[in-house]
Structures are given as C-alpha cells and as structure tokens.
C-alpha cells in the first residue's frame, strides 16, 4: 500500500516511515519541519524509490489537497502534532492550530479525496488518526485506560488532542469517512527529540549534568518502545475495524523516578564513569509542573486479541537499546543541543507568568 504519513520526520512518524518502507509499502512523508523534526530521522530510507518527502503544513488546505490528488495514497496515517506538554503550558496557540485546525484540514481533504476514488479503492481506503492516552486524564492507583474510558484532558496539549480525536470520530460518523483512532502510552526509543524525559536524562547524565525530576518523581507512566508502536499502527491500518479505537500500550508502568534511576544505571554500565561517582547522584528534584497527571496506564487487550499485536520490548530491553543508540549516534543528537538547552520549559515560564 502507499501511505501518506503526516509528521513523518518527527519521533514516532519517522519510526512509522522506516517500518513501512521495510515492509515494502510506499511512503509519502508530509512534514512542515518544526524544531522537533529532523531529516536525519529518515536518512536510512531517504534514497528508497518508495519514499517521497514533501515539506508542507497540514493547515494548508490547498497543499494537502494537491498532495492527495498527485500521490493517490491508499491510506493516511495522521501523526503530525505539537506534543510537548511543557510547551503547551506556556503557549497553547500552536497546539490548537496544529492539533485541532490541522486535523480538521486533513479530515476535510481526506473526505474530498476519498469521495473521488473508484468504489473498489474507496472501500479499502483508511484514515488513521494517531493520538495519546493523555486525553483520558489521570488514573488512581488501580485500573487501566480502555477504549471506552471517558475523556478528561488536563493540559492544553491533551485538550487539543482530545478535540482532534472527536473531530476524527465525527467525520467517520457524519460523513462515513473510514476513520480509525489509536491512543498510545508514552513512547521512547531512537531519534527522540531531547526535550522529553528519557532522551533529556540520557544526554544530561552522559555529561554529568543535574537530572531534573518533577515533584517527588512518583508520577507513573506506561512506556512503549517506538518501534513496537510503529508495528501496531501499520497493523491497525491494514486489519483494524473502521470506526474503532485501539489503545496501544507497552504494559510497562514505571514511576518517573524509577525511569531516571534506570537510565543512570544503564549509563554507568555502558558509558565511561563520571569522576563524581554513580549517576544517580545527579538526580535533582524540582517543583512540579502545573496540572501534572499522577498515573497513566493503557489496557491494550483489544489490540492484542483482535489483531494479534504484542510488544516485543519490555522496559528493560527497550531502555538498554535506547541508551546504546544514543551512545552510538551523537551525529544525530549533538547538533540539536545547540538549539535546545534542556530546560524544563513549562515550569520555568509558567512560574514567571
């Protein structure tokens, strides 16, 4: 199949592009190339005759319609989004524009394109809207998010993704567009922009810098290796039931403090030692960010039982692979550090307002 991937130069999107090409699919990567997108993330597939990159904005309706008409994809995997909670706290505007308006533009263009297809192609066309578990709000000490969990977003980021989920669902119910929705837990792995917890801590711990942990570090997240997620998304597009939502989770719950401690321990084994001693000594607790949800955890039973998907990495193997990748690929992350100082963006600016 030929797939239009939006946001394919970002973290998850680039993993999807690489996986699709590896599976013999065609890829049209539409990305506006914001700060968190890099061409290096798709360098391994850039020369493939099945890969096309187009720099364009998903909010540009004329450009999106033209791309669909020219490239005639069999499916759209919509991943383009502003995704950093801290940034949404200090400036929600880009999140509304990209995540809400951009999703509307993509759905509207996809509907027009789908209606133009011959009946046989229209019958197999799919629009997969890729979202997050943060739309569900926070869990207590027990329980898991399922596909029927009520939405309760707590940050500007999660609210914008919740809105985009509802738009996708509405285009399916109202217009019949063959929409599917996925909601995933926290991703980690290679090519992750170093503003997020795991890559940020890997690079800071490597250099012996303080490792900022919000509050007491007791917030719990369910961690999903990005390549496992990419496999799930292709499977959903190919075999998922139209109109359904599929939750994608790694069944790897960890407290944030445990994640940072594990990073320190892996680096102490794989990287040169620090003169100051074990890297756990770098952990520094900072004031919590506003609206910080305490616990997320995904129930992936529907995806596992209906489509046969299983995560291939547990957190231990996935984290070791991730740390080893960063140690071996400074060509990718070193240039990014010149434009990003690793500060905790949401807390710093929110406290000043």
KAURVEN-V886950 format. One record per helix or strand of 2 or more residues. SS is the DSSP state (@ for helix, = for strand). FROM is the first residue (numbers start at 1). LEN is the number of residues. If there is no record, write none. Layout:
ss = [SS | SS]
from = [FROM | FROM]
len = [LEN | LEN]
//
This chain:
ss = [= | @ | = | @ | = | @ | = | @ | @ | @ | = | @ | @ | = | = | @ | = | = | @ | = | = | @ | @ | = | @ | @ | @ | @]
from = [2 | 11 | 26 | 39 | 51 | 61 | 75 | 85 | 93 | 119 | 126 | 133 | 156 | 179 | 186 | 197 | 211 | 220 | 226 | 245 | 253 | 256 | 279 | 283 | 301 | 315 | 330 | 345]
len = [5 | 12 | 6 | 4 | 5 | 11 | 4 | 6 | 24 | 6 | 7 | 4 | 20 | 6 | 3 | 11 | 4 | 6 | 14 | 4 | 3 | 15 | 4 | 4 | 7 | 14 | 8 | 8]
//
